Amino acid sequence: MVLTEDYNAASPAFRREIAAMLRRIWPDCGGEDEVHDARFRAQSFYCRMDGVLAGYVAVLRQDIVRDGVPFRLAGLSCVATAPEFRRRGVGRRLVSAASCWMAEQSELDFGIFTCHPALVPFYCGAGGWEVAPDVVLVGNSEPDALSSSTLGVAVLMRLFSAGAWACEAQLRHGVINLGFPPGRFL
């Protein structure tokens, strides 16, 4: 069963548990117990098996302005399944639940994030995501900002609101600046 809660309201013990699991999967991700910056209003989705945190994904939210039009976007982050629970559908259930949650949030205009190209079929199948081949996602406006074009990742997108659909041509082409702090990316 997939559970969800506001990361910012989660207990310090749960936050440490998330950080510990993610460090097992990505040892280079740092030693901090705070995985998500509070300003991104992360919504946590997780699954426990045998009392252990088996998988985790967060939805990060950010307000941006694109060509003078304000949008509220969200993206998947920290999608992970503990090694001992892989191949049991944990990741698929988490991505599906998080993607459905995003689509149900009336304040969100669209969802966007990046992934390794080999994972595109997984995200398309689990969450209804589509590749946005003409979009370049950048972390911020700094010259050395992280960018989908230099990282060799695929950009995935879903439009949710009527406003986003009205701006579909604008959103599905060109550069989208996330306005994130240096070193942060989706």
C-alpha positions in Angstrom: 0.0 0.0 0.0 1.3 3.5 -0.9 1.2 6.1 1.9 1.6 9.8 1.4 2.3 12.8 3.6 3.6 16.3 3.5 7.4 16.0 3.8 7.7 19.4 5.6 5.3 18.1 8.3 6.9 14.6 8.6 8.7 13.6 11.8 12.5 14.0 12.0 12.7 10.2 12.5 10.9 9.6 9.2 13.0 12.2 7.4 16.2 10.4 8.7 14.8 7.1 7.5 14.2 8.5 4.0 17.7 10.0 3.9 19.3 6.7 5.1 17.5 4.7 2.4 18.4 7.1 -0.4 22.1 7.1 0.8 22.1 3.3 0.5 21.0 3.6 -3.2 23.0 6.7 -4.0 26.0 6.9 -1.6 27.3 10.1 -3.2 24.0 12.0 -2.5 25.4 13.5 0.8 25.1 13.0 4.4 22.2 15.4 5.2 19.0 14.1 6.9 17.0 16.8 5.1 16.4 15.5 1.6 14.1 18.2 0.3 14.4 21.9 0.6 11.2 23.2 2.4 10.5 25.8 -0.4 9.6 22.9 -2.8 6.6 21.8 -0.7 7.5 18.1 -1.2 4.8 15.5 -1.0 6.2 12.2 0.1 4.9 8.8 -1.3 6.3 5.7 0.3 5.7 2.0 0.8 6.6 -0.2 3.7 7.2 -3.9 3.5 7.8 -6.0 6.6 8.0 -2.7 8.6 10.8 -1.4 6.5 10.8 1.6 4.1 10.8 -0.3 0.8 10.4 2.6 -1.6 10.1 6.3 -1.9 9.3 9.1 -4.3 8.6 12.8 -3.8 6.7 15.3 -5.8 8.4 18.7 -5.7 6.4 21.8 -6.5 7.6 25.1 -7.9 6.0 28.3 -9.3 7.7 29.6 -12.5 7.0 32.2 -15.2 7.5 31.2 -18.8 7.3 34.0 -21.5 5.4 36.2 -19.0 2.9 33.5 -18.1 2.9 32.1 -14.5 2.7 28.3 -14.1 2.6 25.9 -11.1 4.6 22.8 -11.9 5.5 19.6 -10.1 8.0 16.9 -10.8 9.0 13.5 -9.5 12.2 13.4 -7.4 14.1 10.7 -5.5 12.4 7.8 -7.1 13.9 4.8 -5.3 13.3 1.3 -4.2 15.5 -0.4 -1.6 17.5 -3.2 -3.3 16.0 -6.0 -1.3 12.4 -5.0 -2.5 13.1 -4.5 -6.2 11.2 -6.5 -8.8 8.1 -6.5 -6.7 6.3 -3.5 -8.3 7.1 -1.1 -5.5 8.5 1.6 -7.9 5.6 1.3 -10.3 3.0 1.7 -7.5 4.8 4.7 -6.1 5.2 6.5 -9.5 1.6 5.7 -10.4 0.3 7.1 -7.0 2.4 10.2 -7.2 1.5 10.9 -10.8 -2.2 10.4 -10.1 -1.9 12.7 -7.1 -0.4 15.4 -9.3 -3.1 15.1 -11.9 -5.7 15.6 -9.1 -4.2 18.8 -7.7 -6.3 21.6 -9.1 -3.5 24.2 -8.5 -1.0 22.4 -10.7 -0.6 23.3 -14.3 1.9 20.7 -15.5 4.3 18.1 -14.4 7.9 17.8 -15.6 11.1 16.0 -14.7 14.1 14.2 -16.2 15.2 10.6 -16.2 17.8 8.4 -17.8 16.6 7.5 -21.3 16.5 3.8 -20.5 13.8 4.6 -17.8 11.4 6.4 -20.2 9.2 3.2 -20.8 8.9 2.7 -17.1 7.7 6.3 -16.4 5.4 6.3 -19.5 3.8 3.0 -18.3 3.6 3.7 -14.6 2.5 7.3 -14.7 1.3 8.2 -18.1 4.3 10.5 -18.8 5.3 11.6 -22.3 8.7 12.4 -23.6 9.0 16.2 -24.4 11.8 16.0 -27.0 11.8 19.7 -27.8 12.1 20.9 -24.2 15.4 21.7 -22.5 15.0 21.8 -18.7 17.5 24.1 -16.8 17.9 24.4 -13.1 18.3 28.2 -13.1 19.6 31.1 -15.2 23.3 30.8 -14.1 25.8 30.0 -16.8 26.8 26.7 -15.2 23.3 25.6 -14.3 22.3 21.9 -14.6 20.6 21.3 -18.0 18.9 18.3 -19.5 20.8 19.0 -22.7 24.2 18.5 -21.1 23.2 15.8 -18.7 22.0 13.4 -21.4 18.6 12.8 -19.8 15.1 12.6 -21.2 12.5 15.3 -20.3 9.1 13.9 -19.4 6.0 16.0 -19.2 2.2 15.9 -18.5 -0.1 18.8 -18.8 -2.9 19.1 -16.2 -4.7 22.4 -16.2 -6.8 24.1 -18.9 -4.2 27.0 -18.8 -1.4 24.6 -19.5 -3.3 23.0 -22.4 -4.0 26.4 -23.8 -0.2 27.1 -23.8 0.7 23.6 -25.0 2.8 24.8 -28.0 4.7 27.2 -25.7 5.3 24.6 -23.0 6.4 21.7 -25.3 9.2 23.7 -27.0 12.2 25.6 -25.8 13.9 26.1 -22.5 12.0 25.8 -19.2 13.9 27.4 -16.3 13.0 25.8 -13.0 14.4 28.7 -10.9 16.0 26.2 -8.5 19.0 27.0 -6.3 22.4 26.0 -7.8 23.0 22.3 -7.9 19.3 21.4 -7.8 17.4 19.7 -10.6 14.4 17.5 -11.4 
